[in-house]
Amino acid sequence: MRTDALIDTPVPIRSSADSLDDQILGQISEQDVVTLDALISLMPEYSWNQIFHAVDRLARCGKIVLRRHRFEYTIFSNYYVA
């Protein structure tokens, strides 16, 4: 059996960022609108920084809408009609 063939074969690995993005998108699709603070409390396995970074990345890619009103951030689904 050749072991070098196993080493050269790329294995698709799903990053934890993709998993976090999927979880955030799942929460948004269920609720349409959620505050950042509520999202953080719904996902205690991640830090505030990890969630904020993922939300920022998703908003810049156009997958969600992020709005700030005074001191609170609100996250909207792209399908939410205001």
PDB file of N, CA, C and O in Angstrom, chain B, residues numbered from 101:
ATOM      1  N   MET B 101       0.843  -1.183   0.000  1.00  0.00           N
ATOM      2  CA  MET B 101       0.000   0.000   0.000  1.00  0.00           C
ATOM      3  C   MET B 101       0.883   1.239   0.000  1.00  0.00           C
ATOM      4  O   MET B 101       1.835   1.343   0.774  1.00  0.00           O
ATOM      5  N   ARG B 102       0.554   2.166  -0.873  1.00  0.00           N
ATOM      6  CA  ARG B 102       1.348   3.393  -0.968  1.00  0.00           C
ATOM      7  C   ARG B 102       0.799   4.444  -0.004  1.00  0.00           C
ATOM      8  O   ARG B 102      -0.369   4.826  -0.090  1.00  0.00           O
ATOM      9  N   THR B 103       1.628   4.896   0.893  1.00  0.00           N
ATOM     10  CA  THR B 103       1.186   5.918   1.846  1.00  0.00           C
ATOM     11  C   THR B 103       1.373   7.318   1.292  1.00  0.00           C
ATOM     12  O   THR B 103       0.708   8.246   1.752  1.00  0.00           O
ATOM     13  N   ASP B 104       2.268   7.505   0.305  1.00  0.00           N
ATOM     14  CA  ASP B 104       2.476   8.835  -0.243  1.00  0.00           C
ATOM     15  C   ASP B 104       1.239   9.342  -0.987  1.00  0.00           C
ATOM     16  O   ASP B 104       1.028  10.552  -1.068  1.00  0.00           O
ATOM     17  N   ALA B 105       0.429   8.452  -1.523  1.00  0.00           N
ATOM     18  CA  ALA B 105      -0.810   8.852  -2.189  1.00  0.00           C
ATOM     19  C   ALA B 105      -1.803   9.424  -1.184  1.00  0.00           C
ATOM     20  O   ALA B 105      -2.579  10.321  -1.513  1.00  0.00           O
ATOM     21  N   LEU B 106      -1.776   8.913   0.018  1.00  0.00           N
ATOM     22  CA  LEU B 106      -2.672   9.433   1.052  1.00  0.00           C
ATOM     23  C   LEU B 106      -2.248  10.822   1.507  1.00  0.00           C
ATOM     24  O   LEU B 106      -3.093  11.653   1.841  1.00  0.00           O
ATOM     25  N   ILE B 107      -0.980  11.070   1.522  1.00  0.00           N
ATOM     26  CA  ILE B 107      -0.459  12.363   1.982  1.00  0.00           C
ATOM     27  C   ILE B 107      -0.768  13.457   0.971  1.00  0.00           C
ATOM     28  O   ILE B 107      -1.068  14.585   1.364  1.00  0.00           O
ATOM     29  N   ASP B 108      -0.701  13.154  -0.316  1.00  0.00           N
ATOM     30  CA  ASP B 108      -0.900  14.157  -1.351  1.00  0.00           C
ATOM     31  C   ASP B 108      -2.364  14.474  -1.631  1.00  0.00           C
ATOM     32  O   ASP B 108      -2.663  15.451  -2.318  1.00  0.00           O
ATOM     33  N   THR B 109      -3.261  13.676  -1.120  1.00  0.00           N
ATOM     34  CA  THR B 109      -4.682  13.885  -1.371  1.00  0.00           C
ATOM     35  C   THR B 109      -5.209  14.991  -0.468  1.00  0.00           C
ATOM     36  O   THR B 109      -5.168  14.870   0.756  1.00  0.00           O
ATOM     37  N   PRO B 110      -5.709  16.083  -1.076  1.00  0.00           N
ATOM     38  CA  PRO B 110      -6.250  17.151  -0.233  1.00  0.00           C
ATOM     39  C   PRO B 110      -7.557  16.719   0.429  1.00  0.00           C
ATOM     40  O   PRO B 110      -8.401  16.067  -0.185  1.00  0.00           O
ATOM     41  N   VAL B 111      -7.695  17.093   1.671  1.00  0.00           N
ATOM     42  CA  VAL B 111      -8.899  16.770   2.432  1.00  0.00           C
ATOM     43  C   VAL B 111      -9.610  18.074   2.727  1.00  0.00           C
ATOM     44  O   VAL B 111      -9.046  18.956   3.374  1.00  0.00           O
ATOM     45  N   PRO B 112     -10.842  18.208   2.259  1.00  0.00           N
ATOM     46  CA  PRO B 112     -11.560  19.457   2.567  1.00  0.00           C
ATOM     47  C   PRO B 112     -11.877  19.529   4.051  1.00  0.00           C
ATOM     48  O   PRO B 112     -12.520  18.638   4.606  1.00  0.00           O
ATOM     49  N   ILE B 113     -11.429  20.580   4.673  1.00  0.00           N
ATOM     50  CA  ILE B 113     -11.660  20.788   6.101  1.00  0.00           C
ATOM     51  C   ILE B 113     -12.506  22.039   6.249  1.00  0.00           C
ATOM     52  O   ILE B 113     -12.195  23.088   5.686  1.00  0.00           O
ATOM     53  N   ARG B 114     -13.551  21.916   6.995  1.00  0.00           N
ATOM     54  CA  ARG B 114     -14.436  23.037   7.234  1.00  0.00           C
ATOM     55  C   ARG B 114     -13.896  23.834   8.412  1.00  0.00           C
ATOM     56  O   ARG B 114     -13.706  23.289   9.500  1.00  0.00           O
ATOM     57  N   SER B 115     -13.652  25.103   8.201  1.00  0.00           N
ATOM     58  CA  SER B 115     -13.087  25.915   9.270  1.00  0.00           C
ATOM     59  C   SER B 115     -14.152  26.249  10.308  1.00  0.00           C
ATOM     60  O   SER B 115     -15.350  26.172  10.039  1.00  0.00           O
ATOM     61  N   SER B 116     -13.698  26.616  11.480  1.00  0.00           N
ATOM     62  CA  SER B 116     -14.636  26.986  12.536  1.00  0.00           C
ATOM     63  C   SER B 116     -15.348  28.288  12.196  1.00  0.00           C
ATOM     64  O   SER B 116     -16.456  28.532  12.673  1.00  0.00           O
ATOM     65  N   ALA B 117     -14.713  29.136  11.366  1.00  0.00           N
ATOM     66  CA  ALA B 117     -15.364  30.376  10.942  1.00  0.00           C
ATOM     67  C   ALA B 117     -16.589  30.061  10.087  1.00  0.00           C
ATOM     68  O   ALA B 117     -17.622  30.718  10.218  1.00  0.00           O
ATOM     69  N   ASP B 118     -16.480  29.059   9.212  1.00  0.00           N
ATOM     70  CA  ASP B 118     -17.632  28.655   8.401  1.00  0.00           C
ATOM     71  C   ASP B 118     -18.759  28.143   9.281  1.00  0.00           C
ATOM     72  O   ASP B 118     -19.927  28.441   9.035  1.00  0.00           O
ATOM     73  N   SER B 119     -18.415  27.380  10.296  1.00  0.00           N
ATOM     74  CA  SER B 119     -19.409  26.848  11.211  1.00  0.00           C
ATOM     75  C   SER B 119     -20.100  27.978  11.972  1.00  0.00           C
ATOM     76  O   SER B 119     -21.321  27.971  12.129  1.00  0.00           O
ATOM     77  N   LEU B 120     -19.328  28.935  12.435  1.00  0.00           N
ATOM     78  CA  LEU B 120     -19.893  30.076  13.150  1.00  0.00           C
ATOM     79  C   LEU B 120     -20.794  30.881  12.217  1.00  0.00           C
ATOM     80  O   LEU B 120     -21.889  31.284  12.608  1.00  0.00           O
ATOM     81  N   ASP B 121     -20.343  31.116  10.991  1.00  0.00           N
ATOM     82  CA  ASP B 121     -21.160  31.840  10.020  1.00  0.00           C
ATOM     83  C   ASP B 121     -22.488  31.121   9.792  1.00  0.00           C
ATOM     84  O   ASP B 121     -23.544  31.753   9.764  1.00  0.00           O
ATOM     85  N   ASP B 122     -22.431  29.813   9.631  1.00  0.00           N
ATOM     86  CA  ASP B 122     -23.653  29.025   9.420  1.00  0.00           C
ATOM     87  C   ASP B 122     -24.603  29.133  10.609  1.00  0.00           C
ATOM     88  O   ASP B 122     -25.817  29.234  10.431  1.00  0.00           O
ATOM     89  N   GLN B 123     -24.052  29.111  11.818  1.00  0.00           N
ATOM     90  CA  GLN B 123     -24.900  29.214  13.011  1.00  0.00           C
ATOM     91  C   GLN B 123     -25.549  30.589  13.108  1.00  0.00           C
ATOM     92  O   GLN B 123     -26.721  30.707  13.466  1.00  0.00           O
ATOM     93  N   ILE B 124     -24.781  31.628  12.786  1.00  0.00           N
ATOM     94  CA  ILE B 124     -25.330  32.990  12.817  1.00  0.00           C
ATOM     95  C   ILE B 124     -26.427  33.132  11.768  1.00  0.00           C
ATOM     96  O   ILE B 124     -27.498  33.666  12.054  1.00  0.00           O
ATOM     97  N   LEU B 125     -26.162  32.656  10.557  1.00  0.00           N
ATOM     98  CA  LEU B 125     -27.167  32.735   9.502  1.00  0.00           C
ATOM     99  C   LEU B 125     -28.416  31.932   9.868  1.00  0.00           C
ATOM    100  O   LEU B 125     -29.531  32.322   9.520  1.00  0.00           O
ATOM    101  N   GLY B 126     -28.232  30.823  10.562  1.00  0.00           N
ATOM    102  CA  GLY B 126     -29.366  30.032  11.032  1.00  0.00           C
ATOM    103  C   GLY B 126     -30.213  30.790  12.040  1.00  0.00           C
ATOM    104  O   GLY B 126     -31.442  30.773  11.967  1.00  0.00           O
ATOM    105  N   GLN B 127     -29.553  31.457  12.982  1.00  0.00           N
ATOM    106  CA  GLN B 127     -30.284  32.256  13.977  1.00  0.00           C
ATOM    107  C   GLN B 127     -31.038  33.395  13.312  1.00  0.00           C
ATOM    108  O   GLN B 127     -32.182  33.679  13.666  1.00  0.00           O
ATOM    109  N   ILE B 128     -30.397  34.050  12.345  1.00  0.00           N
ATOM    110  CA  ILE B 128     -31.024  35.174  11.652  1.00  0.00           C
ATOM    111  C   ILE B 128     -32.215  34.693  10.818  1.00  0.00           C
ATOM    112  O   ILE B 128     -33.246  35.362  10.765  1.00  0.00           O
ATOM    113  N   SER B 129     -32.074  33.546  10.176  1.00  0.00           N
ATOM    114  CA  SER B 129     -33.180  33.050   9.349  1.00  0.00           C
ATOM    115  C   SER B 129     -34.383  32.643  10.200  1.00  0.00           C
ATOM    116  O   SER B 129     -35.523  32.729   9.743  1.00  0.00           O
ATOM    117  N   GLU B 130     -34.138  32.205  11.420  1.00  0.00           N
ATOM    118  CA  GLU B 130     -35.230  31.843  12.316  1.00  0.00           C
ATOM    119  C   GLU B 130     -35.970  33.068  12.854  1.00  0.00           C
ATOM    120  O   GLU B 130     -37.189  33.039  13.026  1.00  0.00           O
ATOM    121  N   GLN B 131     -35.225  34.144  13.117  1.00  0.00           N
ATOM    122  CA  GLN B 131     -35.808  35.292  13.805  1.00  0.00           C
ATOM    123  C   GLN B 131     -35.980  36.535  12.924  1.00  0.00           C
ATOM    124  O   GLN B 131     -36.695  37.456  13.318  1.00  0.00           O
ATOM    125  N   ASP B 132     -35.363  36.589  11.772  1.00  0.00           N
ATOM    126  CA  ASP B 132     -35.363  37.736  10.850  1.00  0.00           C
ATOM    127  C   ASP B 132     -34.616  38.944  11.411  1.00  0.00           C
ATOM    128  O   ASP B 132     -33.841  39.572  10.690  1.00  0.00           O
ATOM    129  N   VAL B 133     -34.832  39.277  12.667  1.00  0.00           N
ATOM    130  CA  VAL B 133     -34.170  40.425  13.289  1.00  0.00           C
ATOM    131  C   VAL B 133     -33.703  40.009  14.676  1.00  0.00           C
ATOM    132  O   VAL B 133     -34.462  39.414  15.442  1.00  0.00           O
ATOM    133  N   VAL B 134     -32.440  40.327  14.998  1.00  0.00           N
ATOM    134  CA  VAL B 134     -31.913  40.013  16.328  1.00  0.00           C
ATOM    135  C   VAL B 134     -30.841  41.046  16.668  1.00  0.00           C
ATOM    136  O   VAL B 134     -30.094  41.490  15.796  1.00  0.00           O
ATOM    137  N   THR B 135     -30.775  41.417  17.924  1.00  0.00           N
ATOM    138  CA  THR B 135     -29.706  42.335  18.335  1.00  0.00           C
ATOM    139  C   THR B 135     -28.419  41.549  18.522  1.00  0.00           C
ATOM    140  O   THR B 135     -28.441  40.335  18.726  1.00  0.00           O
ATOM    141  N   LEU B 136     -27.313  42.247  18.451  1.00  0.00           N
ATOM    142  CA  LEU B 136     -26.026  41.594  18.649  1.00  0.00           C
ATOM    143  C   LEU B 136     -25.936  41.003  20.049  1.00  0.00           C
ATOM    144  O   LEU B 136     -25.415  39.901  20.225  1.00  0.00           O
ATOM    145  N   ASP B 137     -26.435  41.722  21.037  1.00  0.00           N
ATOM    146  CA  ASP B 137     -26.404  41.207  22.417  1.00  0.00           C
ATOM    147  C   ASP B 137     -27.215  39.923  22.559  1.00  0.00           C
ATOM    148  O   ASP B 137     -26.793  38.996  23.249  1.00  0.00           O
ATOM    149  N   ALA B 138     -28.378  39.863  21.909  1.00  0.00           N
ATOM    150  CA  ALA B 138     -29.201  38.650  21.965  1.00  0.00           C
ATOM    151  C   ALA B 138     -28.498  37.496  21.259  1.00  0.00           C
ATOM    152  O   ALA B 138     -28.532  36.361  21.733  1.00  0.00           O
ATOM    153  N   LEU B 139     -27.863  37.787  20.127  1.00  0.00           N
ATOM    154  CA  LEU B 139     -27.137  36.754  19.396  1.00  0.00           C
ATOM    155  C   LEU B 139     -25.998  36.188  20.241  1.00  0.00           C
ATOM    156  O   LEU B 139     -25.763  34.980  20.248  1.00  0.00           O
ATOM    157  N   ILE B 140     -25.308  37.049  20.937  1.00  0.00           N
ATOM    158  CA  ILE B 140     -24.208  36.611  21.804  1.00  0.00           C
ATOM    159  C   ILE B 140     -24.735  35.727  22.926  1.00  0.00           C
ATOM    160  O   ILE B 140     -24.096  34.737  23.282  1.00  0.00           O
ATOM    161  N   SER B 141     -25.880  36.065  23.484  1.00  0.00           N
ATOM    162  CA  SER B 141     -26.431  35.231  24.563  1.00  0.00           C
ATOM    163  C   SER B 141     -26.964  33.897  24.026  1.00  0.00           C
ATOM    164  O   SER B 141     -27.011  32.914  24.764  1.00  0.00           O
ATOM    165  N   LEU B 142     -27.364  33.854  22.755  1.00  0.00           N
ATOM    166  CA  LEU B 142     -27.839  32.604  22.150  1.00  0.00           C
ATOM    167  C   LEU B 142     -26.696  31.658  21.789  1.00  0.00           C
ATOM    168  O   LEU B 142     -26.921  30.472  21.548  1.00  0.00           O
ATOM    169  N   MET B 143     -25.470  32.183  21.751  1.00  0.00           N
ATOM    170  CA  MET B 143     -24.319  31.386  21.314  1.00  0.00           C
ATOM    171  C   MET B 143     -23.185  31.481  22.342  1.00  0.00           C
ATOM    172  O   MET B 143     -22.134  32.049  22.045  1.00  0.00           O
ATOM    173  N   PRO B 144     -23.382  30.938  23.535  1.00  0.00           N
ATOM    174  CA  PRO B 144     -22.390  31.100  24.604  1.00  0.00           C
ATOM    175  C   PRO B 144     -21.067  30.368  24.353  1.00  0.00           C
ATOM    176  O   PRO B 144     -20.079  30.628  25.041  1.00  0.00           O
ATOM    177  N   GLU B 145     -21.040  29.455  23.373  1.00  0.00           N
ATOM    178  CA  GLU B 145     -19.807  28.724  23.101  1.00  0.00           C
ATOM    179  C   GLU B 145     -18.779  29.576  22.348  1.00  0.00           C
ATOM    180  O   GLU B 145     -17.629  29.165  22.190  1.00  0.00           O
ATOM    181  N   TYR B 146     -19.190  30.754  21.887  1.00  0.00           N
ATOM    182  CA  TYR B 146     -18.289  31.668  21.181  1.00  0.00           C
ATOM    183  C   TYR B 146     -18.109  32.941  21.988  1.00  0.00           C
ATOM    184  O   TYR B 146     -18.994  33.327  22.751  1.00  0.00           O
ATOM    185  N   SER B 147     -16.976  33.587  21.824  1.00  0.00           N
ATOM    186  CA  SER B 147     -16.722  34.844  22.524  1.00  0.00           C
ATOM    187  C   SER B 147     -17.404  35.999  21.784  1.00  0.00           C
ATOM    188  O   SER B 147     -17.788  35.870  20.622  1.00  0.00           O
ATOM    189  N   TRP B 148     -17.543  37.118  22.477  1.00  0.00           N
ATOM    190  CA  TRP B 148     -18.118  38.322  21.886  1.00  0.00           C
ATOM    191  C   TRP B 148     -17.317  38.710  20.652  1.00  0.00           C
ATOM    192  O   TRP B 148     -17.888  39.061  19.620  1.00  0.00           O
ATOM    193  N   ASN B 149     -16.008  38.648  20.760  1.00  0.00           N
ATOM    194  CA  ASN B 149     -15.135  39.041  19.671  1.00  0.00           C
ATOM    195  C   ASN B 149     -15.314  38.149  18.441  1.00  0.00           C
ATOM    196  O   ASN B 149     -15.354  38.650  17.317  1.00  0.00           O
ATOM    197  N   GLN B 150     -15.421  36.844  18.640  1.00  0.00           N
ATOM    198  CA  GLN B 150     -15.614  35.921  17.526  1.00  0.00           C
ATOM    199  C   GLN B 150     -16.927  36.209  16.803  1.00  0.00           C
ATOM    200  O   GLN B 150     -16.975  36.217  15.573  1.00  0.00           O
ATOM    201  N   ILE B 151     -17.986  36.445  17.566  1.00  0.00           N
ATOM    202  CA  ILE B 151     -19.291  36.703  16.973  1.00  0.00           C
ATOM    203  C   ILE B 151     -19.300  38.040  16.249  1.00  0.00           C
ATOM    204  O   ILE B 151     -19.810  38.139  15.133  1.00  0.00           O
ATOM    205  N   PHE B 152     -18.741  39.066  16.874  1.00  0.00           N
ATOM    206  CA  PHE B 152     -18.719  40.381  16.237  1.00  0.00           C
ATOM    207  C   PHE B 152     -17.922  40.345  14.935  1.00  0.00           C
ATOM    208  O   PHE B 152     -18.334  40.934  13.936  1.00  0.00           O
ATOM    209  N   HIS B 153     -16.791  39.660  14.946  1.00  0.00           N
ATOM    210  CA  HIS B 153     -15.964  39.543  13.740  1.00  0.00           C
ATOM    211  C   HIS B 153     -16.734  38.816  12.628  1.00  0.00           C
ATOM    212  O   HIS B 153     -16.690  39.231  11.470  1.00  0.00           O
ATOM    213  N   ALA B 154     -17.428  37.747  12.975  1.00  0.00           N
ATOM    214  CA  ALA B 154     -18.206  36.991  11.988  1.00  0.00           C
ATOM    215  C   ALA B 154     -19.365  37.829  11.451  1.00  0.00           C
ATOM    216  O   ALA B 154     -19.632  37.812  10.250  1.00  0.00           O
ATOM    217  N   VAL B 155     -20.051  38.557  12.324  1.00  0.00           N
ATOM    218  CA  VAL B 155     -21.161  39.410  11.905  1.00  0.00           C
ATOM    219  C   VAL B 155     -20.646  40.500  10.968  1.00  0.00           C
ATOM    220  O   VAL B 155     -21.280  40.799   9.956  1.00  0.00           O
ATOM    221  N   ASP B 156     -19.520  41.086  11.294  1.00  0.00           N
ATOM    222  CA  ASP B 156     -18.913  42.112  10.448  1.00  0.00           C
ATOM    223  C   ASP B 156     -18.586  41.538   9.066  1.00  0.00           C
ATOM    224  O   ASP B 156     -18.879  42.158   8.044  1.00  0.00           O
ATOM    225  N   ARG B 157     -17.987  40.373   9.048  1.00  0.00           N
ATOM    226  CA  ARG B 157     -17.616  39.706   7.786  1.00  0.00           C
ATOM    227  C   ARG B 157     -18.864  39.390   6.948  1.00  0.00           C
ATOM    228  O   ARG B 157     -18.872  39.614   5.738  1.00  0.00           O
ATOM    229  N   LEU B 158     -19.911  38.872   7.592  1.00  0.00           N
ATOM    230  CA  LEU B 158     -21.148  38.544   6.883  1.00  0.00           C
ATOM    231  C   LEU B 158     -21.832  39.795   6.335  1.00  0.00           C
ATOM    232  O   LEU B 158     -22.396  39.773   5.241  1.00  0.00           O
ATOM    233  N   ALA B 159     -21.779  40.876   7.094  1.00  0.00           N
ATOM    234  CA  ALA B 159     -22.386  42.131   6.633  1.00  0.00           C
ATOM    235  C   ALA B 159     -21.618  42.695   5.441  1.00  0.00           C
ATOM    236  O   ALA B 159     -22.226  43.197   4.496  1.00  0.00           O
ATOM    237  N   ARG B 160     -20.295  42.617   5.478  1.00  0.00           N
ATOM    238  CA  ARG B 160     -19.487  43.128   4.366  1.00  0.00           C
ATOM    239  C   ARG B 160     -19.673  42.293   3.103  1.00  0.00           C
ATOM    240  O   ARG B 160     -19.530  42.807   1.994  1.00  0.00           O
ATOM    241  N   CYS B 161     -19.988  41.019   3.264  1.00  0.00           N
ATOM    242  CA  CYS B 161     -20.242  40.140   2.106  1.00  0.00           C
ATOM    243  C   CYS B 161     -21.679  40.278   1.596  1.00  0.00           C
ATOM    244  O   CYS B 161     -22.010  39.739   0.540  1.00  0.00           O
ATOM    245  N   GLY B 162     -22.526  40.987   2.325  1.00  0.00           N
ATOM    246  CA  GLY B 162     -23.907  41.180   1.905  1.00  0.00           C
ATOM    247  C   GLY B 162     -24.842  40.041   2.263  1.00  0.00           C
ATOM    248  O   GLY B 162     -25.945  39.948   1.725  1.00  0.00           O
ATOM    249  N   LYS B 163     -24.408  39.170   3.174  1.00  0.00           N
ATOM    250  CA  LYS B 163     -25.260  38.040   3.567  1.00  0.00           C
ATOM    251  C   LYS B 163     -26.263  38.421   4.647  1.00  0.00           C
ATOM    252  O   LYS B 163     -27.294  37.765   4.798  1.00  0.00           O
ATOM    253  N   ILE B 164     -25.964  39.480   5.400  1.00  0.00           N
ATOM    254  CA  ILE B 164     -26.872  40.011   6.418  1.00  0.00           C
ATOM    255  C   ILE B 164     -26.803  41.534   6.352  1.00  0.00           C
ATOM    256  O   ILE B 164     -25.933  42.099   5.689  1.00  0.00           O
ATOM    257  N   VAL B 165     -27.723  42.183   7.041  1.00  0.00           N
ATOM    258  CA  VAL B 165     -27.719  43.635   7.137  1.00  0.00           C
ATOM    259  C   VAL B 165     -27.466  43.985   8.603  1.00  0.00           C
ATOM    260  O   VAL B 165     -28.160  43.497   9.495  1.00  0.00           O
ATOM    261  N   LEU B 166     -26.479  44.823   8.837  1.00  0.00           N
ATOM    262  CA  LEU B 166     -26.114  45.239  10.193  1.00  0.00           C
ATOM    263  C   LEU B 166     -26.382  46.733  10.325  1.00  0.00           C
ATOM    264  O   LEU B 166     -25.881  47.532   9.535  1.00  0.00           O
ATOM    265  N   ARG B 167     -27.166  47.102  11.318  1.00  0.00           N
ATOM    266  CA  ARG B 167     -27.484  48.507  11.573  1.00  0.00           C
ATOM    267  C   ARG B 167     -27.175  48.850  13.018  1.00  0.00           C
ATOM    268  O   ARG B 167     -27.346  48.031  13.921  1.00  0.00           O
ATOM    269  N   ARG B 168     -26.714  50.084  13.220  1.00  0.00           N
ATOM    270  CA  ARG B 168     -26.436  50.561  14.577  1.00  0.00           C
ATOM    271  C   ARG B 168     -27.399  51.690  14.897  1.00  0.00           C
ATOM    272  O   ARG B 168     -27.554  52.636  14.125  1.00  0.00           O
ATOM    273  N   HIS B 169     -28.036  51.573  16.039  1.00  0.00           N
ATOM    274  CA  HIS B 169     -28.909  52.629  16.543  1.00  0.00           C
ATOM    275  C   HIS B 169     -28.429  52.984  17.938  1.00  0.00           C
ATOM    276  O   HIS B 169     -28.600  52.213  18.883  1.00  0.00           O
ATOM    277  N   ARG B 170     -27.841  54.132  18.054  1.00  0.00           N
ATOM    278  CA  ARG B 170     -27.206  54.584  19.297  1.00  0.00           C
ATOM    279  C   ARG B 170     -26.135  53.597  19.737  1.00  0.00           C
ATOM    280  O   ARG B 170     -25.081  53.521  19.104  1.00  0.00           O
ATOM    281  N   PHE B 171     -26.371  52.846  20.793  1.00  0.00           N
ATOM    282  CA  PHE B 171     -25.348  51.925  21.302  1.00  0.00           C
ATOM    283  C   PHE B 171     -25.686  50.463  21.047  1.00  0.00           C
ATOM    284  O   PHE B 171     -25.052  49.570  21.609  1.00  0.00           O
ATOM    285  N   GLU B 172     -26.674  50.217  20.207  1.00  0.00           N
ATOM    286  CA  GLU B 172     -27.094  48.836  19.980  1.00  0.00           C
ATOM    287  C   GLU B 172     -27.006  48.488  18.493  1.00  0.00           C
ATOM    288  O   GLU B 172     -27.413  49.263  17.628  1.00  0.00           O
ATOM    289  N   TYR B 173     -26.465  47.306  18.226  1.00  0.00           N
ATOM    290  CA  TYR B 173     -26.384  46.799  16.863  1.00  0.00           C
ATOM    291  C   TYR B 173     -27.541  45.832  16.627  1.00  0.00           C
ATOM    292  O   TYR B 173     -27.837  44.983  17.468  1.00  0.00           O
ATOM    293  N   THR B 174     -28.186  45.970  15.477  1.00  0.00           N
ATOM    294  CA  THR B 174     -29.276  45.085  15.103  1.00  0.00           C
ATOM    295  C   THR B 174     -28.912  44.398  13.802  1.00  0.00           C
ATOM    296  O   THR B 174     -28.414  45.028  12.869  1.00  0.00           O
ATOM    297  N   ILE B 175     -29.168  43.095  13.750  1.00  0.00           N
ATOM    298  CA  ILE B 175     -28.832  42.289  12.589  1.00  0.00           C
ATOM    299  C   ILE B 175     -30.139  41.857  11.934  1.00  0.00           C
ATOM    300  O   ILE B 175     -31.042  41.344  12.595  1.00  0.00           O
ATOM    301  N   PHE B 176     -30.225  42.072  10.627  1.00  0.00           N
ATOM    302  CA  PHE B 176     -31.416  41.746   9.859  1.00  0.00           C
ATOM    303  C   PHE B 176     -31.090  40.698   8.806  1.00  0.00           C
ATOM    304  O   PHE B 176     -29.984  40.658   8.267  1.00  0.00           O
ATOM    305  N   SER B 177     -32.059  39.864   8.528  1.00  0.00           N
ATOM    306  CA  SER B 177     -31.964  38.956   7.388  1.00  0.00           C
ATOM    307  C   SER B 177     -32.086  39.796   6.121  1.00  0.00           C
ATOM    308  O   SER B 177     -32.738  40.840   6.132  1.00  0.00           O
ATOM    309  N   ASN B 178     -31.472  39.357   5.044  1.00  0.00           N
ATOM    310  CA  ASN B 178     -31.616  40.058   3.771  1.00  0.00           C
ATOM    311  C   ASN B 178     -33.052  40.046   3.271  1.00  0.00           C
ATOM    312  O   ASN B 178     -33.444  40.883   2.458  1.00  0.00           O
ATOM    313  N   TYR B 179     -33.831  39.093   3.761  1.00  0.00           N
ATOM    314  CA  TYR B 179     -35.209  38.943   3.309  1.00  0.00           C
ATOM    315  C   TYR B 179     -36.200  39.719   4.158  1.00  0.00           C
ATOM    316  O   TYR B 179     -37.393  39.745   3.853  1.00  0.00           O
ATOM    317  N   TYR B 180     -35.718  40.350   5.219  1.00  0.00           N
ATOM    318  CA  TYR B 180     -36.592  41.107   6.109  1.00  0.00           C
ATOM    319  C   TYR B 180     -37.004  42.400   5.419  1.00  0.00           C
ATOM    320  O   TYR B 180     -36.150  43.134   4.921  1.00  0.00           O
ATOM    321  N   VAL B 181     -38.288  42.682   5.383  1.00  0.00           N
ATOM    322  CA  VAL B 181     -38.800  43.909   4.779  1.00  0.00           C
ATOM    323  C   VAL B 181     -39.152  44.860   5.904  1.00  0.00           C
ATOM    324  O   VAL B 181     -40.046  44.587   6.704  1.00  0.00           O
ATOM    325  N   ALA B 182     -38.452  45.970   5.962  1.00  0.00           N
ATOM    326  CA  ALA B 182     -38.690  46.939   7.033  1.00  0.00           C
ATOM    327  C   ALA B 182     -39.744  47.941   6.648  1.00  0.00           C
ATOM    328  O   ALA B 182     -40.068  48.830   7.436  1.00  0.00           O
TER     329      ALA B 182
END
